[in-house]
Amino acid sequence: MPYFIFRAYDEPATSAEIRARVRPAHRDYIRQEHHGVRAVAGGMVVDDRGEAANGTMLVLEAPDRGAVLRYLEGDPYWHAGLFARFEVDRWEWGLGTPP
């Protein structure tokens, strides 16, 4: 099954508040398969000092881009308006071993 990279950039004015409030629900969501999509790796993107989150990166195993978008639309972060913008790209695993 193909892999996709999801890279999102936070809405700066509300990022800290939304992350603090919604993170537990988001973490529960991404640990379950939805729409045939499974998160295999991911985490917060942070500033160079590692002190402030400014985005999210996920590696998703999915049948196609449509399934990825349906999966993302179910994420509590998405519903809360955390992301100012995002990118989804199909990705060929080239280094390391997929889980």
MMTF fields as JSON, N, C-alpha, C and O atoms, coordinates in Angstrom:
{
  "mmtfVersion": "1.0.0",
  "mmtfProducer": "UNKNOWN",
  "numBonds": 395,
  "numAtoms": 396,
  "numGroups": 99,
  "numChains": 1,
  "numModels": 1,
  "chainsPerModel": [1],
  "groupsPerChain": [99],
  "chainIdList": ["A"],
  "bondAtomList": [4, 2, 8, 6, 12, 10, 16, 14, 20, 18, 24, 22, 28, 26, 32, 30, 36, 34, 40, 38, 44, 42, 48, 46, 52, 50, 56, 54, 60, 58, 64, 62, 68, 66, 72, 70, 76, 74, 80, 78, 84, 82, 88, 86, 92, 90, 96, 94, 100, 98, 104, 102, 108, 106, 112, 110, 116, 114, 120, 118, 124, 122, 128, 126, 132, 130, 136, 134, 140, 138, 144, 142, 148, 146, 152, 150, 156, 154, 160, 158, 164, 162, 168, 166, 172, 170, 176, 174, 180, 178, 184, 182, 188, 186, 192, 190, 196, 194, 200, 198, 204, 202, 208, 206, 212, 210, 216, 214, 220, 218, 224, 222, 228, 226, 232, 230, 236, 234, 240, 238, 244, 242, 248, 246, 252, 250, 256, 254, 260, 258, 264, 262, 268, 266, 272, 270, 276, 274, 280, 278, 284, 282, 288, 286, 292, 290, 296, 294, 300, 298, 304, 302, 308, 306, 312, 310, 316, 314, 320, 318, 324, 322, 328, 326, 332, 330, 336, 334, 340, 338, 344, 342, 348, 346, 352, 350, 356, 354, 360, 358, 364, 362, 368, 366, 372, 370, 376, 374, 380, 378, 384, 382, 388, 386, 392, 390],
  "bondOrderList": [1, 1, 1, 1, 1, 1, 1, 1, 1, 1, 1, 1, 1, 1, 1, 1, 1, 1, 1, 1, 1, 1, 1, 1, 1, 1, 1, 1, 1, 1, 1, 1, 1, 1, 1, 1, 1, 1, 1, 1, 1, 1, 1, 1, 1, 1, 1, 1, 1, 1, 1, 1, 1, 1, 1, 1, 1, 1, 1, 1, 1, 1, 1, 1, 1, 1, 1, 1, 1, 1, 1, 1, 1, 1, 1, 1, 1, 1, 1, 1, 1, 1, 1, 1, 1, 1, 1, 1, 1, 1, 1, 1, 1, 1, 1, 1, 1, 1],
  "groupList": [{"groupName": "MET", "atomNameList": ["N", "CA", "C", "O"], "elementList": ["N", "C", "C", "O"], "formalChargeList": [0, 0, 0, 0], "bondAtomList": [1, 0, 2, 1, 3, 2], "bondOrderList": [1, 1, 2], "singleLetterCode": "M", "chemCompType": "L-PEPTIDE LINKING"}, {"groupName": "PRO", "atomNameList": ["N", "CA", "C", "O"], "elementList": ["N", "C", "C", "O"], "formalChargeList": [0, 0, 0, 0], "bondAtomList": [1, 0, 2, 1, 3, 2], "bondOrderList": [1, 1, 2], "singleLetterCode": "P", "chemCompType": "L-PEPTIDE LINKING"}, {"groupName": "TYR", "atomNameList": ["N", "CA", "C", "O"], "elementList": ["N", "C", "C", "O"], "formalChargeList": [0, 0, 0, 0], "bondAtomList": [1, 0, 2, 1, 3, 2], "bondOrderList": [1, 1, 2], "singleLetterCode": "Y", "chemCompType": "L-PEPTIDE LINKING"}, {"groupName": "PHE", "atomNameList": ["N", "CA", "C", "O"], "elementList": ["N", "C", "C", "O"], "formalChargeList": [0, 0, 0, 0], "bondAtomList": [1, 0, 2, 1, 3, 2], "bondOrderList": [1, 1, 2], "singleLetterCode": "F", "chemCompType": "L-PEPTIDE LINKING"}, {"groupName": "ILE", "atomNameList": ["N", "CA", "C", "O"], "elementList": ["N", "C", "C", "O"], "formalChargeList": [0, 0, 0, 0], "bondAtomList": [1, 0, 2, 1, 3, 2], "bondOrderList": [1, 1, 2], "singleLetterCode": "I", "chemCompType": "L-PEPTIDE LINKING"}, {"groupName": "ARG", "atomNameList": ["N", "CA", "C", "O"], "elementList": ["N", "C", "C", "O"], "formalChargeList": [0, 0, 0, 0], "bondAtomList": [1, 0, 2, 1, 3, 2], "bondOrderList": [1, 1, 2], "singleLetterCode": "R", "chemCompType": "L-PEPTIDE LINKING"}, {"groupName": "ALA", "atomNameList": ["N", "CA", "C", "O"], "elementList": ["N", "C", "C", "O"], "formalChargeList": [0, 0, 0, 0], "bondAtomList": [1, 0, 2, 1, 3, 2], "bondOrderList": [1, 1, 2], "singleLetterCode": "A", "chemCompType": "L-PEPTIDE LINKING"}, {"groupName": "ASP", "atomNameList": ["N", "CA", "C", "O"], "elementList": ["N", "C", "C", "O"], "formalChargeList": [0, 0, 0, 0], "bondAtomList": [1, 0, 2, 1, 3, 2], "bondOrderList": [1, 1, 2], "singleLetterCode": "D", "chemCompType": "L-PEPTIDE LINKING"}, {"groupName": "GLU", "atomNameList": ["N", "CA", "C", "O"], "elementList": ["N", "C", "C", "O"], "formalChargeList": [0, 0, 0, 0], "bondAtomList": [1, 0, 2, 1, 3, 2], "bondOrderList": [1, 1, 2], "singleLetterCode": "E", "chemCompType": "L-PEPTIDE LINKING"}, {"groupName": "THR", "atomNameList": ["N", "CA", "C", "O"], "elementList": ["N", "C", "C", "O"], "formalChargeList": [0, 0, 0, 0], "bondAtomList": [1, 0, 2, 1, 3, 2], "bondOrderList": [1, 1, 2], "singleLetterCode": "T", "chemCompType": "L-PEPTIDE LINKING"}, {"groupName": "SER", "atomNameList": ["N", "CA", "C", "O"], "elementList": ["N", "C", "C", "O"], "formalChargeList": [0, 0, 0, 0], "bondAtomList": [1, 0, 2, 1, 3, 2], "bondOrderList": [1, 1, 2], "singleLetterCode": "S", "chemCompType": "L-PEPTIDE LINKING"}, {"groupName": "VAL", "atomNameList": ["N", "CA", "C", "O"], "elementList": ["N", "C", "C", "O"], "formalChargeList": [0, 0, 0, 0], "bondAtomList": [1, 0, 2, 1, 3, 2], "bondOrderList": [1, 1, 2], "singleLetterCode": "V", "chemCompType": "L-PEPTIDE LINKING"}, {"groupName": "HIS", "atomNameList": ["N", "CA", "C", "O"], "elementList": ["N", "C", "C", "O"], "formalChargeList": [0, 0, 0, 0], "bondAtomList": [1, 0, 2, 1, 3, 2], "bondOrderList": [1, 1, 2], "singleLetterCode": "H", "chemCompType": "L-PEPTIDE LINKING"}, {"groupName": "GLN", "atomNameList": ["N", "CA", "C", "O"], "elementList": ["N", "C", "C", "O"], "formalChargeList": [0, 0, 0, 0], "bondAtomList": [1, 0, 2, 1, 3, 2], "bondOrderList": [1, 1, 2], "singleLetterCode": "Q", "chemCompType": "L-PEPTIDE LINKING"}, {"groupName": "GLY", "atomNameList": ["N", "CA", "C", "O"], "elementList": ["N", "C", "C", "O"], "formalChargeList": [0, 0, 0, 0], "bondAtomList": [1, 0, 2, 1, 3, 2], "bondOrderList": [1, 1, 2], "singleLetterCode": "G", "chemCompType": "PEPTIDE LINKING"}, {"groupName": "ASN", "atomNameList": ["N", "CA", "C", "O"], "elementList": ["N", "C", "C", "O"], "formalChargeList": [0, 0, 0, 0], "bondAtomList": [1, 0, 2, 1, 3, 2], "bondOrderList": [1, 1, 2], "singleLetterCode": "N", "chemCompType": "L-PEPTIDE LINKING"}, {"groupName": "LEU", "atomNameList": ["N", "CA", "C", "O"], "elementList": ["N", "C", "C", "O"], "formalChargeList": [0, 0, 0, 0], "bondAtomList": [1, 0, 2, 1, 3, 2], "bondOrderList": [1, 1, 2], "singleLetterCode": "L", "chemCompType": "L-PEPTIDE LINKING"}, {"groupName": "TRP", "atomNameList": ["N", "CA", "C", "O"], "elementList": ["N", "C", "C", "O"], "formalChargeList": [0, 0, 0, 0], "bondAtomList": [1, 0, 2, 1, 3, 2], "bondOrderList": [1, 1, 2], "singleLetterCode": "W", "chemCompType": "L-PEPTIDE LINKING"}],
  "groupTypeList": [0, 1, 2, 3, 4, 3, 5, 6, 2, 7, 8, 1, 6, 9, 10, 6, 8, 4, 5, 6, 5, 11, 5, 1, 6, 12, 5, 7, 2, 4, 5, 13, 8, 12, 12, 14, 11, 5, 6, 11, 6, 14, 14, 0, 11, 11, 7, 7, 5, 14, 8, 6, 6, 15, 14, 9, 0, 16, 11, 16, 8, 6, 1, 7, 5, 14, 6, 11, 16, 5, 2, 16, 8, 14, 7, 1, 2, 17, 12, 6, 14, 16, 3, 6, 5, 3, 8, 11, 7, 5, 17, 8, 17, 14, 16, 14, 9, 1, 1],
  "groupIdList": [1, 2, 3, 4, 5, 6, 7, 8, 9, 10, 11, 12, 13, 14, 15, 16, 17, 18, 19, 20, 21, 22, 23, 24, 25, 26, 27, 28, 29, 30, 31, 32, 33, 34, 35, 36, 37, 38, 39, 40, 41, 42, 43, 44, 45, 46, 47, 48, 49, 50, 51, 52, 53, 54, 55, 56, 57, 58, 59, 60, 61, 62, 63, 64, 65, 66, 67, 68, 69, 70, 71, 72, 73, 74, 75, 76, 77, 78, 79, 80, 81, 82, 83, 84, 85, 86, 87, 88, 89, 90, 91, 92, 93, 94, 95, 96, 97, 98, 99],
  "secStructList": [7, 7, 3, 3, 3, 3, 3, 3, 3, 3, 7, 6, 6, 6, 2, 2, 2, 2, 2, 2, 2, 2, 2, 2, 2, 2, 2, 2, 2, 2, 6, 1, 7, 5, 6, 6, 5, 3, 3, 3, 3, 3, 3, 3, 3, 3, 7, 6, 6, 1, 7, 1, 3, 3, 3, 3, 3, 3, 3, 3, 3, 7, 1, 1, 2, 2, 2, 2, 2, 2, 2, 2, 2, 6, 1, 2, 2, 2, 2, 2, 6, 7, 3, 3, 3, 3, 3, 3, 3, 3, 3, 7, 7, 7, 1, 1, 7, 7, 7],
  "xCoordList": [0.849, 0.0, 0.897, 1.94, 0.506, 1.331, 1.417, 0.599, 2.44, 2.625, 2.425, 2.679, 1.968, 1.769, 2.356, 2.338, 2.877, 3.373, 2.345, 1.936, 1.938, 1.08, 1.932, 2.486, 2.042, 2.792, 1.851, 1.357, 1.603, 0.694, 1.433, 2.341, 1.026, 1.593, 0.507, -0.598, 0.82, -0.173, -0.604, 0.135, -1.82, -2.32, -1.624, -1.95, -0.681, 0.176, -0.566, -0.165, -1.619, -2.289, -2.996, -3.193, -3.379, -4.177, -3.528, -4.11, -2.347, -1.714, -1.566, -1.984, -0.992, -0.714, -2.002, -2.066, -3.014, -4.288, -4.953, -5.415, -5.005, -5.659, -4.915, -5.54, -3.59, -2.821, -3.064, -3.272, -3.043, -3.238, -4.617, -4.751, -5.624, -6.997, -7.324, -8.063, -6.794, -7.257, -6.276, -6.633, -5.059, -4.027, -4.446, -4.203, -5.056, -5.432, -6.366, -6.183, -7.347, -8.268, -7.539, -7.785, -6.651, -5.86, -4.998, -4.949, -4.325, -3.45, -4.248, -3.786, -5.424, -6.284, -6.675, -6.65, -7.031, -7.476, -6.383, -6.637, -5.176, -4.132, -3.588, -2.838, -3.947, -3.516, -4.499, -4.333, -5.512, -6.501, -6.564, -6.29, -6.922, -7.1, -8.478, -9.476, -8.517, -9.764, -9.705, -8.679, -10.815, -10.91, -9.793, -9.371, -9.322, -8.246, -6.881, -5.943, -6.757, -5.509, -4.94, -5.66, -3.619, -2.916, -1.72, -0.92, -1.604, -0.428, 0.71, 0.56, 1.855, 2.987, 4.116, 4.983, 4.113, 5.117, 4.591, 3.756, 5.084, 4.677, 5.053, 5.602, 4.747, 4.995, 4.858, 4.536, 5.111, 5.057, 6.308, 7.394, 6.148, 7.278, 7.481, 6.533, 8.723, 9.001, 10.042, 10.728, 10.147, 11.163, 12.554, 12.688, 13.58, 14.962, 15.393, 16.286, 14.788, 15.127, 14.329, 14.589, 13.356, 12.525, 11.517, 11.026, 11.209, 10.345, 8.903, 8.002, 8.67, 7.316, 6.952, 7.715, 5.786, 5.292, 4.799, 4.2, 5.063, 4.55, 3.966, 3.647, 3.831, 3.247, 3.195, 3.528, 2.768, 2.595, 3.103, 2.958, 3.701, 4.126, 3.697, 3.961, 3.039, 2.626, 3.026, 2.955, 3.443, 3.594, 2.391, 2.168, 1.623, 0.38, 0.444, 0.894, -0.004, -0.162, -1.63, -2.514, -1.892, -3.271, -3.458, -2.498, -4.679, -4.911, -4.788, -4.39, -5.132, -5.064, -5.205, -5.495, -4.992, -5.064, -6.446, -6.546, -7.503, -8.855, -9.052, -9.646, -8.55, -8.651, -7.873, -8.32, -6.697, -5.901, -6.698, -6.737, -7.333, -8.09, -9.283, -9.583, -9.964, -11.067, -10.548, -11.176, -9.408, -8.781, -8.469, -8.795, -7.844, -7.458, -8.674, -8.628, -9.75, -10.967, -11.573, -12.352, -11.237, -11.724, -10.85, -11.246, -9.661, -8.705, -9.215, -9.573, -9.254, -9.688, -8.906, -9.479, -7.628, -6.875, -7.498, -7.616, -7.891, -8.502, -9.791, -10.016, -10.636, -11.92, -11.725, -12.537, -10.672, -10.427, -9.81, -9.69, -9.418, -8.843, -7.378, -6.921, -6.628, -5.214, -4.376, -3.435, -4.702, -3.811, -4.153, -5.3, -3.138, -3.288, -3.212, -3.912, -2.349, -2.214, -1.593, -1.031, -1.707, -1.169, -0.786, -1.179, -0.005, 0.413, 0.257, 0.489, -0.133, -0.175, 0.55, 0.194, 1.562, 2.333, 2.493, 2.708, 2.384, 2.714, 4.223, 4.996, 4.625, 6.022, 6.489, 5.783, 7.66, 8.283, 9.297, 10.275, 9.066, 9.951, 11.296, 11.351, 12.394, 13.677, 14.777, 15.785, 14.613, 15.658, 14.987, 13.953, 15.565, 14.958, 13.936, 13.805, 13.221, 12.242, 10.873, 10.722, 9.861, 8.516, 8.095, 8.471, 7.32, 6.878, 5.961, 5.503],
  "yCoordList": [-1.176, 0.0, 1.243, 1.248, 2.284, 3.491, 4.246, 4.073, 5.082, 5.986, 7.419, 7.755, 8.255, 9.67, 10.458, 10.012, 11.637, 12.563, 13.673, 14.292, 13.916, 15.056, 16.04, 15.699, 17.269, 18.334, 19.508, 20.05, 19.902, 21.011, 22.108, 21.847, 23.318, 24.503, 25.124, 25.391, 25.351, 25.847, 27.275, 28.068, 27.574, 28.938, 29.597, 29.266, 30.515, 31.012, 31.618, 31.404, 32.353, 33.065, 32.137, 32.503, 30.943, 30.056, 28.71, 27.881, 28.473, 27.161, 26.613, 25.487, 27.372, 26.859, 26.486, 25.438, 27.318, 27.051, 25.81, 24.953, 25.702, 24.552, 23.27, 22.269, 23.278, 22.068, 21.623, 20.436, 22.55, 22.199, 21.582, 20.628, 22.117, 21.67, 20.373, 19.54, 20.188, 19.11, 17.944, 16.884, 18.115, 17.089, 15.681, 14.731, 15.495, 14.122, 13.445, 12.272, 14.176, 13.6, 13.322, 12.297, 14.218, 14.017, 12.76, 11.943, 12.609, 11.449, 10.149, 9.152, 10.144, 8.958, 8.657, 7.503, 9.681, 9.511, 8.908, 7.948, 9.452, 8.986, 7.604, 7.015, 7.094, 5.75, 4.67, 3.496, 5.073, 4.139, 4.262, 5.325, 3.178, 3.207, 3.774, 3.403, 4.678, 5.266, 5.339, 5.715, 4.978, 5.075, 4.286, 4.65, 3.214, 2.418, 3.066, 2.644, 4.087, 4.841, 4.57, 4.533, 4.379, 4.123, 5.063, 5.15, 5.768, 6.606, 5.7, 4.94, 5.78, 4.924, 5.695, 5.093, 7.007, 7.847, 9.274, 9.643, 10.062, 11.464, 12.171, 11.583, 13.444, 14.252, 15.729, 16.137, 16.521, 17.975, 18.469, 17.916, 19.503, 20.232, 21.411, 22.125, 21.61, 22.631, 23.627, 23.391, 24.746, 25.738, 25.184, 24.116, 25.896, 25.398, 25.139, 24.323, 25.806, 25.574, 24.424, 24.004, 23.913, 22.818, 23.252, 22.431, 24.527, 25.072, 25.312, 25.281, 25.547, 25.879, 25.072, 25.015, 24.454, 23.727, 24.726, 25.749, 24.408, 25.255, 24.445, 24.987, 23.142, 22.306, 20.846, 20.465, 20.038, 18.6, 17.883, 18.383, 16.707, 15.868, 14.438, 13.923, 13.804, 12.414, 11.636, 12.157, 10.401, 9.445, 8.521, 7.878, 8.467, 7.709, 6.612, 6.839, 5.429, 4.33, 4.34, 4.246, 4.454, 4.632, 4.083, 4.006, 3.699, 3.186, 4.267, 3.974, 5.529, 6.605, 7.956, 8.025, 9.034, 10.399, 10.724, 11.408, 10.248, 10.501, 9.968, 10.635, 8.763, 8.189, 9.025, 9.215, 9.53, 10.393, 11.633, 12.017, 12.264, 13.488, 13.214, 14.017, 12.093, 11.732, 11.494, 11.91, 10.827, 10.595, 11.918, 12.108, 12.821, 14.114, 14.915, 15.588, 14.857, 15.585, 15.089, 15.811, 13.884, 13.351, 13.682, 13.454, 14.219, 14.524, 15.7, 16.737, 15.561, 16.666, 17.962, 19.043, 17.889, 19.111, 19.831, 21.056, 19.06, 19.624, 20.355, 21.494, 19.677, 20.27, 21.528, 22.45, 21.576, 22.715, 23.907, 24.984, 23.733, 24.839, 25.104, 26.239, 24.072, 24.255, 24.66, 25.441, 24.145, 24.29, 25.494, 25.675, 26.309, 27.431, 26.935, 27.436, 25.94, 25.34, 23.956, 23.631, 23.147, 21.791, 21.315, 21.895, 20.24, 19.57, 18.071, 17.554, 17.386, 15.921, 15.461, 15.856, 14.629, 14.107, 12.609, 12.094, 11.909, 10.479, 10.364, 11.168, 9.355, 9.228, 7.8, 6.856, 7.636, 6.324, 6.134, 6.877, 5.156, 4.868, 4.424, 3.444, 5.127, 4.794, 4.476, 3.877, 4.855, 4.627, 4.106, 4.626, 3.091, 2.478, 1.453, 1.134, 0.945, -0.106, 0.356, 0.773, 0.293, 0.637, -0.286, -1.457, 0.269, -0.564, -1.694, -2.482],
  "zCoordList": [0.0, 0.0, 0.0, 0.653, -0.718, -0.799, 0.531, 1.435, 0.602, 1.734, 1.271, 0.115, 2.189, 1.941, 3.098, 4.246, 2.778, 3.798, 3.948, 2.966, 5.169, 5.496, 6.269, 7.314, 5.76, 6.433, 6.586, 5.597, 7.826, 8.1, 8.853, 9.642, 8.592, 9.225, 10.099, 9.626, 11.365, 12.314, 12.022, 11.437, 12.447, 12.485, 13.674, 14.814, 13.46, 14.546, 15.737, 16.881, 15.494, 16.588, 17.572, 18.73, 17.125, 17.981, 18.251, 18.95, 17.72, 17.783, 19.2, 19.467, 20.095, 21.442, 22.166, 22.809, 22.072, 22.757, 22.189, 22.943, 20.864, 20.241, 20.564, 20.914, 20.454, 20.762, 22.201, 22.452, 23.138, 24.552, 24.781, 25.548, 24.129, 24.353, 23.612, 24.136, 22.416, 21.531, 21.437, 20.922, 21.92, 21.721, 22.175, 21.431, 23.343, 23.72, 22.7, 22.375, 22.207, 21.213, 19.899, 19.262, 19.489, 18.275, 18.401, 17.482, 19.528, 19.729, 19.712, 19.157, 20.302, 20.243, 18.796, 18.369, 18.058, 16.679, 15.807, 15.079, 15.869, 14.95, 15.311, 14.532, 16.455, 16.842, 16.399, 16.727, 15.659, 15.141, 13.623, 13.064, 12.97, 11.519, 11.197, 11.814, 10.219, 9.746, 8.226, 7.661, 7.556, 6.099, 5.393, 4.295, 6.026, 5.454, 5.554, 4.877, 6.392, 6.549, 7.931, 8.929, 7.96, 9.219, 9.305, 8.373, 10.433, 10.679, 11.132, 12.088, 10.442, 10.782, 11.459, 12.092, 11.334, 11.992, 11.996, 11.171, 12.923, 12.921, 14.192, 15.123, 14.21, 15.384, 15.088, 13.973, 16.122, 15.987, 15.285, 15.461, 14.497, 13.945, 14.887, 15.214, 15.321, 16.338, 15.845, 14.851, 16.562, 16.211, 16.49, 17.087, 16.068, 16.184, 17.621, 17.853, 18.579, 19.989, 20.588, 21.716, 19.833, 20.323, 21.365, 22.139, 21.39, 22.439, 22.012, 22.85, 20.737, 20.305, 19.066, 18.102, 19.103, 17.936, 16.9, 17.234, 15.635, 14.566, 13.412, 12.354, 13.634, 12.599, 12.987, 14.109, 12.031, 12.22, 10.979, 9.864, 11.172, 10.064, 10.372, 11.459, 9.414, 9.552, 8.305, 7.192, 8.493, 7.403, 7.504, 8.53, 6.428, 6.423, 5.376, 4.253, 5.746, 4.799, 4.391, 5.242, 3.082, 2.631, 1.23, 0.463, 0.885, -0.463, -1.544, -2.672, -1.198, -2.185, -1.484, -0.29, -2.257, -1.723, -1.156, -0.137, -1.794, -1.297, 0.11, 0.957, 0.358, 1.7, 2.708, 3.839, 2.295, 3.182, 3.55, 4.719, 2.572, 2.847, 3.757, 4.64, 3.553, 4.459, 5.877, 6.85, 5.986, 7.286, 7.972, 9.144, 7.248, 7.83, 8.267, 9.297, 7.511, 7.867, 9.177, 9.8, 9.606, 10.872, 12.061, 13.204, 11.811, 12.885, 13.722, 13.162, 15.041, 15.896, 15.682, 15.827, 15.346, 15.037, 13.838, 13.83, 12.834, 11.629, 12.006, 11.596, 12.796, 13.207, 14.045, 13.971, 14.828, 15.72, 14.999, 15.583, 13.739, 12.981, 13.264, 13.132, 13.654, 13.982, 12.773, 12.909, 11.606, 10.462, 9.584, 9.174, 9.305, 8.377, 6.935, 6.055, 6.709, 5.383, 5.545, 6.591, 4.49, 4.554, 3.166, 2.154, 3.147, 1.913, 2.114, 3.207, 1.066, 1.058, -0.194, -1.305, -0.018, -1.143, -0.999, 0.098, -2.135, -2.131, -1.935, -2.458, -1.175, -0.776, -0.984, -0.629, -1.551, -1.722, -0.594, -0.502, 0.247, 1.379, 0.817, 0.073, 1.157, 0.581, 1.574, 1.199, 2.81, 3.818, 5.071, 5.49, 5.667, 6.831, 6.408, 5.227, 7.374, 7.115, 7.576, 8.725, 6.698, 7.136, 8.301, 8.353, 9.213, 10.353, 9.906, 10.733]
}
